[in-house]
Amino acid sequence: MYSKGLIKHLKSELSGNLEKAVLLWMYDPASRDAVIIKEALCGETVHLRRATEVMCSRTSTQLQQLRQLYLSMFQSYIEHDIQNVASGDHKKLLLAYVSKPRYEGPEIDGDMVAKDAEALYKAGEKRWGTDEDKFIQIFSERSRAHLAAVSSTYKNLYGNSLKKAIKNETSGYFEFGLQTIVRCAENPGLYFAKILYKAMKGLGTDDTTLIRIIVTRTEIDMQYIKTEYHRKYKKTLHDAVRSETSGSYKDFLLSLLG
């Protein structure tokens, strides 16, 4: 109708955080993830933690859609860009996690859960040193329901939480990736609620994180996130954003929260 692209027009009319939020909102959910990861892996500044958070918090189906869109949008395989900037066990975890299909249903095999809990114990706390490959295998191949059951079984069998074992046995981006996977297996709503709280806690607000989480989760599971936020922090997410942000982008984020 107007002989110009909407995205280009929005860029010319908006600026700052409002521009970031609106432009990200213009994509469909999988394309948003692709844009965020591409910028995190290949932008002027590499943000491996940001890329890891997005990849390790997505379901297998979401990741398969992401990989296809990533290739069509940027003419580059996401695995290739991971190879270029990640390293060591962190790189192996990301490559395995984005490429291996996983069951997404609620059914679990109790015997396999117990075996995996034991295998993780033997690969970490029971031995001197850590068998990182075993952690990568289990975390990249098992369903969320299975991993949640493994985490519960691990605590019952060995008295220590799986998350604490990961903290003690691994470090850096590799640890962050494993923690993200297991926390999202247990309760993704709570995981994102905690990220949002940290983004608004203390002096100043982490606007980039706030925009990323609210925009990318609004059409996925925002109602669950809002419920978990209120349950844990005794304050609605809507009120938190309203009190901790300012400017025109605040109104846009509040409109997404409803």
C-alpha positions as CSV (number, residue, x, y, z in Angstrom):
1,M,0.0,0.0,0.0
2,Y,2.7,2.5,0.9
3,S,5.6,1.2,-1.3
4,K,8.0,0.8,1.6
5,G,8.8,-2.0,4.0
6,L,7.3,-1.8,7.5
7,I,10.5,-2.8,9.2
8,K,12.5,-0.1,7.5
9,H,9.8,2.4,8.3
10,L,9.8,1.4,12.0
11,K,13.6,1.8,12.1
12,S,13.3,5.3,10.8
13,E,10.7,6.3,13.3
14,L,11.8,4.6,16.5
15,S,15.0,4.5,18.5
16,G,16.5,3.1,21.7
17,N,14.8,0.3,23.7
18,L,11.4,0.9,22.0
19,E,13.0,0.2,18.6
20,K,14.6,-2.9,19.9
21,A,11.4,-4.2,21.4
22,V,9.1,-3.4,18.5
23,L,11.5,-4.7,15.8
24,L,11.9,-8.0,17.7
25,W,8.2,-8.3,18.2
26,M,7.7,-8.0,14.4
27,Y,9.1,-11.5,13.9
28,D,7.4,-14.8,14.6
29,P,8.7,-16.7,17.7
30,A,11.2,-18.9,16.0
31,S,12.5,-16.1,13.9
32,R,13.0,-14.0,17.0
33,D,15.2,-16.7,18.5
34,A,17.2,-16.9,15.2
35,V,17.8,-13.1,15.2
36,I,18.8,-13.1,18.9
37,I,21.2,-16.0,18.5
38,K,22.7,-14.6,15.2
39,E,23.4,-11.3,16.8
40,A,24.8,-13.0,20.0
41,L,27.1,-15.3,18.0
42,C,28.1,-13.0,15.1
43,G,27.6,-9.4,16.2
44,E,30.3,-6.9,17.0
45,T,30.4,-8.3,20.5
46,V,29.9,-12.0,21.1
47,H,27.4,-12.8,23.9
48,L,27.8,-16.6,24.5
49,R,25.7,-16.5,27.7
50,R,22.8,-15.0,25.8
51,A,23.0,-17.5,23.0
52,T,23.3,-20.3,25.5
53,E,20.2,-19.2,27.4
54,V,18.1,-19.1,24.3
55,M,19.2,-22.5,22.9
56,C,19.2,-24.4,26.2
57,S,15.8,-23.1,27.2
58,R,14.0,-24.2,24.1
59,T,12.2,-27.4,23.4
60,S,13.4,-29.9,20.7
61,T,10.6,-28.8,18.3
62,Q,11.4,-25.1,18.8
63,L,15.1,-25.8,18.1
64,Q,14.3,-27.7,14.9
65,Q,12.2,-24.8,13.6
66,L,15.0,-22.4,14.7
67,R,17.7,-24.3,12.8
68,Q,15.6,-24.2,9.6
69,L,14.8,-20.5,9.9
70,Y,18.4,-19.6,10.8
71,L,19.7,-21.2,7.6
72,S,17.0,-19.5,5.4
73,M,17.4,-16.1,7.1
74,F,21.2,-15.9,7.3
75,Q,22.4,-18.5,4.7
76,S,24.5,-20.0,7.5
77,Y,24.1,-23.2,9.6
78,I,23.7,-22.4,13.3
79,E,26.1,-25.2,14.0
80,H,28.8,-23.5,11.9
81,D,28.4,-20.2,13.9
82,I,28.6,-22.1,17.2
83,Q,31.7,-23.8,16.1
84,N,33.3,-20.5,15.3
85,V,32.8,-18.8,18.7
86,A,32.2,-21.5,21.4
87,S,34.9,-23.9,22.7
88,G,35.5,-27.0,24.7
89,D,32.6,-28.8,26.5
90,H,30.4,-25.8,26.1
91,K,30.6,-26.1,22.3
92,K,30.0,-29.8,22.5
93,L,26.9,-29.3,24.6
94,L,25.4,-26.7,22.3
95,L,26.1,-28.7,19.2
96,A,24.5,-31.8,20.7
97,Y,21.5,-29.9,22.2
98,V,20.5,-28.1,19.0
99,S,20.9,-31.1,16.7
100,K,19.5,-34.1,18.6
101,P,15.7,-34.6,18.5
102,R,14.1,-35.3,21.9
103,Y,10.8,-36.8,23.0
104,E,8.5,-34.1,24.4
105,G,5.8,-36.1,26.1
106,P,5.2,-36.7,29.8
107,E,5.9,-40.4,29.9
108,I,9.1,-41.5,31.6
109,D,10.9,-44.9,32.2
110,G,11.6,-45.2,35.9
111,D,14.4,-47.7,35.4
112,M,16.2,-45.4,32.9
113,V,15.7,-42.4,35.2
114,A,17.5,-44.3,38.0
115,K,20.3,-45.4,35.7
116,D,20.8,-41.9,34.5
117,A,20.9,-40.5,38.0
118,E,23.5,-43.1,38.9
119,A,25.5,-42.4,35.7
120,L,25.6,-38.7,36.5
121,Y,26.7,-39.4,40.1
122,K,29.5,-41.6,38.9
123,A,30.5,-39.1,36.2
124,G,30.7,-36.3,38.7
125,E,30.6,-36.3,42.5
126,K,31.7,-39.9,42.9
127,R,35.0,-39.7,40.9
128,W,38.1,-37.5,40.8
129,G,37.5,-35.2,37.9
130,T,34.4,-35.1,35.8
131,D,33.2,-37.1,32.8
132,E,31.8,-34.1,30.9
133,D,30.8,-36.3,27.9
134,K,28.3,-38.3,30.1
135,F,26.7,-35.1,31.2
136,I,26.4,-33.9,27.6
137,Q,25.0,-37.2,26.4
138,I,22.2,-37.4,29.0
139,F,21.3,-33.7,28.9
140,S,21.1,-33.5,25.2
141,E,19.3,-36.8,24.6
142,R,16.6,-37.0,27.3
143,S,13.2,-35.3,27.5
144,R,12.4,-32.6,29.9
145,A,10.1,-34.9,31.9
146,H,12.9,-37.4,32.1
147,L,15.5,-34.9,33.3
148,A,13.1,-33.5,35.9
149,A,12.6,-37.0,37.2
150,V,16.4,-37.6,37.1
151,S,16.9,-34.4,39.2
152,S,14.4,-35.5,41.8
153,T,15.8,-39.1,41.9
154,Y,19.4,-37.8,42.2
155,K,18.5,-35.8,45.3
156,N,16.7,-38.8,46.9
157,L,19.5,-41.1,46.2
158,Y,22.6,-39.0,47.0
159,G,21.3,-36.2,49.2
160,N,22.6,-33.5,47.0
161,S,20.7,-31.7,44.3
162,L,21.7,-32.2,40.7
163,K,22.0,-28.5,40.3
164,K,24.5,-28.3,43.1
165,A,26.4,-31.2,41.7
166,I,26.6,-29.4,38.3
167,K,27.9,-26.2,40.1
168,N,30.5,-28.2,42.0
169,E,31.7,-30.3,39.0
170,T,31.6,-27.8,36.1
171,S,32.1,-24.1,35.4
172,G,31.7,-21.3,33.0
173,Y,29.3,-21.4,30.0
174,F,29.2,-25.2,30.2
175,E,27.8,-25.0,33.7
176,F,25.4,-22.3,32.7
177,G,24.1,-24.4,29.8
178,L,23.6,-27.5,32.0
179,Q,21.8,-25.5,34.7
180,T,19.6,-23.8,32.1
181,I,18.6,-27.2,30.7
182,V,17.8,-28.8,34.0
183,R,16.0,-25.7,35.4
184,C,13.8,-25.5,32.3
185,A,13.1,-29.2,32.6
186,E,11.9,-28.7,36.2
187,N,10.0,-25.4,35.8
188,P,10.5,-23.1,32.8
189,G,8.1,-20.5,34.2
190,L,10.1,-20.2,37.4
191,Y,13.4,-20.1,35.4
192,F,12.3,-17.1,33.3
193,A,10.7,-15.4,36.4
194,K,14.1,-15.5,38.1
195,I,15.8,-14.0,35.0
196,L,13.3,-11.2,34.9
197,Y,13.7,-10.5,38.6
198,K,17.5,-10.3,38.2
199,A,17.2,-8.0,35.2
200,M,15.3,-5.5,37.3
201,K,17.1,-6.0,40.6
202,G,19.4,-3.3,42.1
203,L,20.6,-0.1,40.4
204,G,19.6,0.1,36.8
205,T,17.7,-2.3,34.7
206,D,19.1,-4.9,32.2
207,D,16.9,-3.6,29.4
208,T,18.3,-6.0,26.8
209,T,17.4,-9.1,28.9
210,L,14.0,-7.7,29.9
211,I,13.1,-7.0,26.3
212,R,14.3,-10.4,25.2
213,I,12.4,-12.5,27.8
214,I,9.1,-10.6,27.6
215,V,9.0,-10.4,23.8
216,T,10.1,-14.0,23.2
217,R,7.9,-15.6,25.9
218,T,4.7,-13.5,25.5
219,E,3.3,-16.0,22.9
220,I,4.7,-19.1,24.6
221,D,4.3,-19.3,28.3
222,M,4.0,-15.8,29.8
223,Q,1.0,-16.6,31.9
224,Y,3.0,-19.3,33.7
225,I,5.9,-16.9,34.1
226,K,3.6,-14.2,35.6
227,T,2.2,-16.8,38.0
228,E,5.6,-18.0,39.2
229,Y,6.9,-14.4,39.5
230,H,4.0,-13.5,41.8
231,R,4.3,-16.7,43.8
232,K,8.1,-16.2,44.4
233,Y,8.4,-12.4,44.8
234,K,5.0,-11.5,46.1
235,K,4.6,-8.9,43.4
236,T,3.1,-9.0,40.0
237,L,5.4,-8.9,37.0
238,H,3.3,-6.1,35.6
239,D,3.9,-3.9,38.7
240,A,7.6,-4.8,38.7
241,V,8.1,-3.7,35.1
242,R,6.0,-0.5,35.7
243,S,8.1,0.5,38.7
244,E,11.6,-0.5,37.4
245,T,11.4,0.8,33.8
246,S,10.8,4.1,32.2
247,G,10.2,5.7,28.8
248,S,8.1,4.7,25.9
249,Y,9.4,1.1,25.8
250,K,7.8,0.5,29.3
251,D,4.4,1.1,27.9
252,F,5.1,-1.4,25.0
253,L,6.3,-4.1,27.4
254,L,3.3,-3.5,29.7
255,S,0.9,-3.9,26.7
256,L,2.5,-7.3,25.9
257,L,2.1,-8.4,29.5
258,G,-1.6,-7.5,29.4
